[in-house]
Amino acid sequence: MTFFKHGLAMAVVAAAAAWSATAPAGAAEPVSVRLKWLPQAQFAGVYVAKAKGFYEAAGLDVTVNPGGPNINVETLVASGADTFGVASGTEGVLYSREKKLPLKAIAMSQQMTPFAYVAYTESGINSVKDFKGKKVATWMVGPQYTLYSVLAAEGLPQNEVDIVSQPFSMQPFIDKQFDVATVTLYNELNTLKEQGIDNIKLFLPDDSGVTTQQDAIVTSEKMITEKPEQVQAFLNATLKGWKYAFEHKDEAVDIVMASGPGLERKHQELMLAEIERLMVAKLGSSEGLGAIDLVSIGKVQDDLIKFGAMKTPVDVKEAFDTSFWEKVPAEDKKM
């Protein structure tokens, strides 16, 4: 009996040794990333990084959680409910820091302002100055401050414009309930075009000197302090996913379509092409995907303070941590 037990023990030890020789050095760390909206090509880099195994190769077991109209990414990430997030943008990060949320942006996806304003060609609106006395609609979840910045840059007081809340639908603008509506260049603008509505004029914030980076990649101060290696691994793999998505667009759209049943392929193709334009613009071209433009962020904060949208300034370099982005290998972020 003793001999049997000894032999069994030796067999167990041998089996364990054989398994350990083929097993990974360490189990992948479970983390989550919360998106600001439902699955679509706006987040192709994340879906591609997961599908192509970039996260797994970096030692991460990533769960992708979708967002929606009632999801606040900044709050979820700051609380630890999600490890990482693709959050609103410059304004959202600044507000979060002003509210003392322990949150930091480690990269900024879109280098150009993705918001724009549309008016019908027959409206007589030919410039932002012509918004005076008009009903101008925008989303009151952050983009309104981009509008305020544009009006200020053009010397048009807010109280001379009828600013109203815009629903997450372009139907009121189609029905001409608004004189001017807000669109994203990668979604609502394409929706109008797909419906054959091309008798519109487009007004870009960047043409007024207003640049606000969007789709911030964020994490908590706790993660940065306790697990900086995982923060670095996540950012490396995410930017690698974006680069792959832009270099293999058909495959990237396939991956996005598999993540969001019911999506219309042509719309996703147009969205991915526009997202690439926004992400590769400005510093995205010269420095690499995900670059953080501290100069433009500082200007946005100055505008928000001027409008009273923020009461006190925050330390921009604390809110936007460039150290992780700087360590991303050039081959993973340079197009």
C-alpha positions, 0 to 999 in steps of 0.5 A, spaced: 500 500 500 505 504 501 509 502 495 502 504 491 501 511 494 509 512 493 508 510 486 502 514 485 505 520 488 511 520 483 506 519 477 502 526 479 509 529 480 511 527 473 505 529 470 505 536 473 512 537 470 510 535 463 504 540 464 508 545 466 513 544 461 508 546 455 503 551 459 504 559 459 509 562 464 503 566 467 496 566 466 493 572 462 491 577 467 483 578 466 482 586 464 476 589 461 475 595 456 469 599 456 467 603 450 463 609 449 458 606 444 455 600 441 460 595 437 462 599 431 468 601 426 469 607 431 472 601 436 475 597 430 482 597 433 480 594 440 476 589 436 482 587 432 487 587 438 482 582 441 481 578 435 488 577 432 491 575 439 495 582 440 492 582 447 493 575 449 500 575 446 501 581 451 499 577 457 492 580 458 485 576 457 481 582 455 473 583 456 470 588 451 464 591 454 459 596 450 457 602 452 451 606 450 447 613 451 446 611 459 453 609 460 459 613 463 465 610 461 469 615 466 466 613 472 466 606 471 473 606 470 475 611 475 471 606 480 474 600 478 468 597 475 472 597 468 480 596 467 480 601 461 476 605 457 475 608 450 472 615 453 469 621 451 475 626 450 479 632 452 473 635 455 470 629 459 477 627 462 478 635 464 471 634 467 473 628 471 479 630 474 475 637 476 471 632 480 476 629 483 475 622 479 482 618 480 482 617 472 488 619 467 488 619 459 494 615 457 492 616 449 488 620 445 485 616 439 482 622 434 487 627 433 482 632 429 475 634 432 470 629 430 464 634 430 461 638 425 455 642 424 450 642 418 445 646 415 441 646 409 444 650 403 438 654 402 438 656 409 442 662 408 447 660 413 454 660 410 458 661 416 458 660 423 457 667 424 450 666 421 448 661 427 446 668 430 438 668 431 438 660 429 436 654 432 442 650 433 442 643 436 448 639 439 448 633 444 449 636 451 453 630 453 460 634 452 460 636 445 456 642 447 462 645 449 466 644 443 460 648 440 461 654 445 468 654 443 467 655 436 462 660 437 467 664 442 472 663 436 468 666 431 466 672 436 459 670 437 456 670 444 452 664 446 446 668 448 445 670 441 444 663 438 438 658 440 442 652 443 437 646 444 439 639 446 439 634 440 437 627 440 441 621 438 437 621 431 438 626 425 430 625 424 429 632 427 434 635 422 431 632 416 424 634 418 428 641 419 426 642 426 433 645 427 437 650 423 443 647 424 445 640 427 451 637 430 454 630 426 460 626 427 464 626 421 464 618 421 457 616 423 451 621 422 454 625 416 454 618 413 447 617 415 445 623 411 449 622 405 446 614 405 439 617 405 441 622 399 441 628 403 447 632 400 444 639 400 448 641 406 453 645 408 459 643 413 462 647 418 468 644 421 471 646 428 478 646 426 476 651 421 475 656 427 481 654 430 478 649 435 481 642 436 479 637 441 481 630 441 476 625 442 476 617 444 481 618 450 484 611 452 483 612 460 485 608 466 485 609 473 490 612 477 490 605 481 492 601 475 497 606 473 500 605 480 499 598 482 500 595 475 503 599 470 506 593 466 499 591 464 497 599 462 503 599 458 501 592 455 494 594 454 496 600 450 501 597 446 496 592 443 491 597 442 495 601 438 497 595 434 490 593 433 489 600 430 495 600 425 493 593 423 486 595 422 488 601 417 492 596 414 487 591 413 481 594 412 476 589 409 479 584 415 478 589 420 470 590 418 469 583 418 471 583 425 467 589 427 461 586 423 462 579 427 462 583 434 456 587 432 450 583 429 446 587 425 451 592 422 451 595 415 457 593 412 458 599 407 456 604 413 462 601 417 467 601 411 465 609 411 466 609 418 473 606 418 475 610 413 473 616 416 476 614 423 483 613 420 483 620 417 481 623 424 486 618 427 492 619 422 491 627 422 496 632 425 500 629 431 497 622 429 501 622 422 508 626 425 508 622 432 504 616 431 497 613 433 494 615 440 498 622 441 496 626 446 496 634 444 498 637 450 497 644 447 490 643 444 488 640 451 491 646 454 487 651 450 480 647 451 481 648 458 482 655 457 476 656 453 472 651 458 474 656 464 472 662 460 465 659 459 464 657 466 464 650 464 469 649 469 470 652 475 478 651 476 483 648 472 486 642 473 494 639 472 493 637 464 500 633 465 497 629 471 490 628 467 493 626 461 499 621 462 504 621 456 509 616 459 505 610 457 504 612 449 512 614 449 514 607 451 509 604 445 514 601 440 514 605 434 512 599 429 506 599 433 504 606 433 507 609 426 503 609 420 
